[in-house]
Amino acid sequence: MRQPADVLVVGGGPAGSAVAIRLARAGLKVCLLEKSHFPREKPCGEYLSPGCLSILDRLGLLSALEALGPQPIRSMRIEAPGGTVLTGVYPGNGTASHGYSLPRYRFDALLFDAARKAGVECHEGWRVVNLIREGESVAGVVADSEGRSRSFTASVTIGADGRNSVVSRRLNLFAWHRTHRKVALLRRFQVPVDVGDVGEVYLGKTGYSILNPQGRGVLNVGVVVDQQDLPLHQAWEGVLCDLLAAYPRVRAMLQDAHPLNAIRVLGPLACRATRVAGDGFLLVGDAAGYYDPMTGEGVYQALRGAELAAKTVAEALSNGGPTAGGLGRYAVCYRREFAPKDRVCQLLQQIVCRPRLCDLLVRRLNDRPTHAEELMGVVGDLLAPRRLLRPAFWLRLLFRPAIDEPIRRA
């Protein structure tokens, strides 16, 4: 009879692979299930913030990532609805001063392969359809693959299966955000010239467009729009063309471009889990909650959440078992780590949807370089998000003369 694993991880994306690697290195028996086969596409802006790099370094995978030749992203060019432009540079020196952009099918395959090399029992092509329960505790999952059904049992089940998490839904924990209902259309293009190392954000009156260069003229283009403004009863090609009409510079850049993949559609974007831990289970990455891709926090949240989850699970299994109390410490750490950034994202969204306020903010940031650097540090996951939640930051930015002082590191 097949022995149960110590930990079963559902989902082989960055969150699932990273937590599986850490737990396997801690000496635990780990099983990882992925519904697709690698390499596989994933709807994403395909951006790793500067804060991701230190986590990948701690995971021992930064050099392997850099061997793939990702495109460094050293700054972000932000254009407000009225045409005002801000070029924001990440604070810091060396590695900390840039992020990376590369296709997710390459990044995810790197992490999944690293999990296998770490001794994780990896299964591709297995789709979870239900949970196995022992009383109130989760004891594993039932999964299907090519007409076969199989039970996978474990002391702890980690849901890392994305925004549409089966684990979260089967536990009745999944909920859409009440008001933030945006949809993203994403596509990779080959453009005639290399567009360099600057990411671009174009803020419109009803949404925004993000461009991430990936080297050698490859450009990841995303357009985000309110769900209610999405044209209906059209092929996605026509929808994307219509949406790009609101961003003339982006449309001009794509004039002679060639698409490299199919249009990927993601939405509604914002969702949450009402709980992220309980008897026998944890949720990490997008399965634990996701808000909006504008600040690119998705991969960082997946990797950092994996660190928190692995530490909690290892401690729980060595101290009394995976009870709601033992695993509940992850929920406390999760809120402490990510709630401030979530509030920052919501605050920025409130500004973006008000074009006049957005133009004012970009003008003031141009006049106050240290404020702009501080904003970029928070967005890049290098500085504590609470810095942007202090009223003093906004009062100095909007109302005081443009007198800057050096940024103090958090």
Secondary structure, DSSP 4 states (H G I P E B T S, - for coil): -PPPEEEEEE--SHHHHHHHHHHHHTT--EEEEESS-SS----S--EE-HHHHHHHHHTT-HHHHHHT-PEEE-EEEEE-TTS-EEEEE--SSGGGG-EEE--HHHHHHHHHHHHHHTT-EEEES-EEEEEEEETTEEEEEEEEETTEEEEEEEEEEEE---TT-HHHHHTT-EEE-SS--EEEEEEEEE-SS--TTEEEEEE-SSEEEEEEE-STTEEEEEEEEEGGGS--SS-HHHHHHHHHTT-HHHHHHTTT-EE-S--EEE-S--EEES-SEETTEEE-GGGGEE--GGG--HHHHHHHHHHHHHHHHHHHHHTT-S-HHHHHHHHHHHHHHHHHHHHHHHHHHHHHTSHHHHHHHHHHHHH-HHHHHHHHHHHTTSS-GGGGGSHHHHHHHHHS-S---PPPP-
